[in-house]
Amino acid sequence: MRLAAAAAGLVIVGAAPRLLLAAGVLPPVLHPFVWSDLLYTWERGLSGGRVPFWDSYFEYPPLGGYLSGVFSLVASGPLVYLLLWTVVQAAAGAVVAWGIAPSGRAARWCWSLAPQLALFGPTNFDLIAVAAVVVALRWERDHGAVRSAIALAVGTATKLFPAVVLPVFLVRSPFDRRSAFVRVAVFAAVLVASYAPGAAAPYSTLESLRRYSVGGITNFDSFWGLVESVLVGLGLPAETLMSAVTLIGLAITYVVFVIGPARRARDASAPAAVAVLSVLLWSRLYSPQFSLWALPFFALAALPVRAFVLLTVADVGVFLTVYPLTLTERLAVDVRDLLLATLAAAVVLRHVALLLAWRAAVRSSTS
């Protein structure tokens, strides 16, 4: 109970300045550090009772869009809209704490006291997807094959990354062909039911599949974004090279370090951690809140606390630099250069922390 309350409380603390921003009373000095993708969706096209996919472009998978549409219809303004989302996000944070509680490890507090919950938790829909993955892993331990597949499908229809955990469940020993078929069928049915209502809408729900799979997005505050900028400076075809390297790298990493060990793993948490961390390591699109995906595994897969500390330091560094760089219109050249250098160092440190966590998860899944 304390874990859940602490996690929800941190999310609410992080939501407070976003709510003040929505209300128009946030002190100007904090504006360069406060961003909300959810508030942006309201301001961009959901105000006045408009709904995603039918009235407004919405780049995220459908479940977040449907909830946004419901909240848009009942909200009298951006403050109420964001407040409704804060309730959902805080609840999702608490659900994750509930899901990792049986691990019995002190590392459970790596989730409930993680600064990332306040810094990034209220920003986007990631907490819902993280909660879905954790619930799926808990139900998997309880031999709830259908329930775990449903949970992963709900997560995938909110953010795409939970889909990489499904093969872990399918191949684990003892392999059951009928159970695997049922899992895939249930997972696919839930996804189809999620995407179908808005598939033919003016702004189709299928856009998220294109955008986040073959869309080729690389953000400047990702590790591969830094590498790409170096390649551009060298006059090389950076986008083509990065696409090839990251896609091939992820495919090889997944087959070798996820599928193989998952067949022999006694528990699904470690290979699931390898799967999610592999996506983070090879992704050219790494929004700051993506670090939330990794945090539950410090308890579930007994990942090293030093990696958590490094990741937290890096995430704080990213938070303090990327938002001023993107939200401040006029920055002195020397200030901008300092922020860019600090951001690059933080991004590299984040990648190192993820690599340390990934290596520990690989060892755990093969032991």
N, C-alpha and C positions, 0 to 999 in steps of 0.2 A: 504493500500500500504506500509506503514511504517512497519507494522508487518511482511509482506511477505519479504520485503527487509532486515530487521534485521535478520530473521530466515535464509534466504539464505546466508547472510553475515557471520553468525556464522559457518554455515556448511563449507563455503569456508575457513574461518580462521582455522578450524580444519583439513581441507584437506591439507593445505599448507605444514606442516611437512611430511605428507604422500607422497606428490608429490616430496618433496626434497629427501625423502628416495628412491622413485622409480628412481629418477635421479642420485642417488649415491652421493649426496652432503650434506646429512644431517649431522650436527656435531655429532661426536661419543657420546658426553655427553647426547644427546637426544635419542639415540637408545633404551635405556631401557624403554622409555615411548611412543614410536611410534609403533603402530601395525595397520595393515590393512588386514582384511580377503580377501579383493578384490585383493590386491597386491599378497597375498599368492596364490590365485587361478591362477594368471598369472604365478608365479614362479614355481608352482607345475605341471602345465601341459597345460596352454593355450597359451604360447608363440609360436611364429612362425605360427600363423594362425590356431591353433588347436581349436576345439570347445568342450564345455562340453557335457557329455553324450555319444558322439560318439568317441571322441579322448581322453577324460580325465574324471576321476572320479569327480563328482560334487555332494556334499551332500545336497545342498539346493533345494527348489522347483523350478519348471521349468522356470518361467518367468525371474528370475534373471540369470538363466543359458543361456537362449536364448539371452538375451541382452549381456551377457558376451561373447557369441560366436560371435555376430555381432561386438562387440568392438574389439575382438581379431583379426578378419579378416581385420579390417580397421586400426588397430593400428600398428605403426612401432616399438613400444617398450613399456615397462611398464609405462613410463611417460604418453604417449598418452592414453593408456588404462585406467589409473587411472584418467586422466583429463576428459575423456568422462564420467566416472562414477561420478565424482565430479559435473558435470553439471546436471546429473540426480538427484543426492542427494540434491543439492541446490534447484532445482525445486520442489522436493518433500517436502522439508522443507517449502518452500513458499506456496505450496498448502495447507499444514496443517494450516498455519497462515490464509490463505484465508477462510478455512473451519470453523475456530473457531471465526472469526471476528464478525459474527452477534450476538454472545453471549453477547456483550456489556459490558463485565466485565473487570476490571483491570487485572484479572488473565490471560487474553489473553497473557500478556507479560511473563507469566510463561513458555510459549512455545518459544516465539521469542527471549527471553534473557536467556534461560536456558543454563548453562554451558555444559550440557549433549550434546547439539547440536554440540558443537565444539569437546568435548572429545570423543564422541561415534558415532555421526551422520555419519561421512565418513567411518566408519569401515566396515559396512555390508549393507545388503539390507533392513534393518528395516524401514527406512524412507519411502520407497515406500509403504510398508504395512500399516504403520501408516496413511499415506495420504489417502489410500484407505478406511480405517475405518472412518476417519473424513468426507470424501466426501460422503460415504454411509449414515452417520448420517445426514448430511445436506440435502441430497436428500430424506431421510426418512421424515424429517420435511416438505418437499415440496410435500409429497405424491407420490414420484417417486418410486413405489414398484419395478419395473423391473430394473431401474437404480441403486437403492441401492443394489439389489442382484448382479448385474454385478460388482459393485465396491467391494463388499465383496469377490466375487469369484476371482477377480484380486489380491486382497490383500492376499487371501489364497494361490493362486498359486505363491506368492512371499515369504511369510512366513505363516505358518499354523494358527497362532493365530486368525486372523480375523474371522475364521469360528465360533468361540464361540459367535459372535454377531448375527449371522443369526437367531437362535431360539428366540432371543429377538424381532426381527421384526415379526416373525411368530405368536407369541402368544398374541401380544398386542391387547387390546380391541379397537374398536369392531372387534372380530375375523371374518375373511372372508376366508372361506375354499378355494374358487377359487383363491383368491389372494395368499394365502399361497402355494397352489399347483404351481402356476405360478412362485413364487419366488424360490421354491426348484428346479423346472425344469430348470429355467434359471441359477441358481447357479451351478447346477450339469453339465449343458451343457458347461458352460465356463470352469469349472474345467477339464472335460473330454477333451475338445479341447486343454487345456493347457498341460495336461500330455500325451495325446495320441501320439504326434509326436515322442517323445523319449522314450516311454514305453518299446519298444523292442530293444533299443539301447544297445551297449555293457555295458554301465554304466547307467542303466535305470533311468528315471525320477521318478519312483516309490520308489527309494531308500529313498527319503526324507520322505515319508509316514511311512516307517518302522523305520527309524532312529529317528524321532522326535515324534513318538507315542508309539510304543512298543519296541523301541530300548534300553530303559533302561539307558539313559545317565545321569550321575550325575557328575557335575563339582565341584571341590574342593572349588571354590569361590562362591558357592550358600549356602543358609541357610541350606537346607537339606543335602548338602555335608558336612557341619560342623557336623550336627547331625549324619550322617552316619559314619564319622571318629571317633566319640565318641563311637558309637556302635561297630565299628571294634575293638577299644581299649578294650572294655569289652568282646570281644570274641563272640559277637552275630552275627547271620546271617543278617548283615546290609542291603545288597541289597534287600533281600526278604522283610524285614520289611519295608524299605523305599518305595518300590514299592507298597506294600499293603496300607500303611498309606496314601501316597500321592494320589493314584488313588481313594481310597474310600473317602478320605477327599474332593477331588475336586468334585467328583460326588455328594456327599451330599450337599456341599456348593452350587453347581450350581443349583441343583433342588430346594433347600429351599430358597436361597437368590437371585437367578436370575429368574428362570422360574415363580415362584409365583408372586413376585412383578411386573415383566414385564407385566403381564396381566392387571394390574391396573394402570400402569405408564402413565402419560399424555405425557411424552417425553421419547424417547428411550435412551437418553444420560446416565442417572443415572444407569439403569439396564445394559447397555452396559459397563459402567465403572466397575460395580460389576463383570461382566463376565470376563473382561480382567484382573482386579486386582486379581480375584480368581485364574486364571491361573498362574499369577506371584507368588502368595503366596504359591501355592502348587507345583510349578514346581521344579523338581530336577536339571534341566538344566537351569541355569540363567546366560547367558552371560552378561557382563556389559552393552551392548547397549540395553538390554531388557527394561531398565527403560524408554526408549523413548516411549514405548507403553502407559505408564500411563500419560505422561505429558499433552496431549491435554485435558484430562478430568478435570484438575484443572480449566479450563475455561468452558468446556461444561457441567460439572456436579457440578460446584461450590464447588469443594473439598477444604479443608482448606489449607491456605497458609503455615501454620506451618508444615504440612505434606510435602509440596513441599520443604521447607527449609531443613527439616531433610533428605529428599531423596537426595537433591543436595549435602549436606555435606557428606552423606554416599557414593554417587557415586564418588565424588572427592577423598574420602579416598580409595575406591576400585581402581580407576584409578592409584593413586600414589603408590599402593602396588602390585596389581596383575600383572601388566606388568613387573616391575623389577624382580618379582619372576619367571616369565615364560620366560623372554627374556634374562636374565643375566645368563651366564653359571656358573661362579664362584662367590659365595657370601660367605662372612665370616659367620660363624655359628651364631654369635650374631646379625649380621645385618639381616640374614634370619629369625631368631626367632622374631626379632622386627617387621619385615614386615608381618610375618604371624599373629602375635598377633594384629597388627593394621588392617590387612585385615579382620580378624574374627570380630573385633569390628565394622568395617564399614559394613560388611555383616549383622550383627545382627541389626544395626541401620537402614539399608535399609529395612529390613523386618518389623521393627516397623513402619517406615514411610508408607510403603505400607498398613499395617494393619490399621493405622489411616485413610488413604485415603479410604480404603475399607469400614470401619465402617461408614464414612460420606456418601459414595455413597449408602450404604444400607439404611441409614436413609432417604436420599433424594428420593430413589426409592419407599419407602413405605409411604411417607408423602402425 
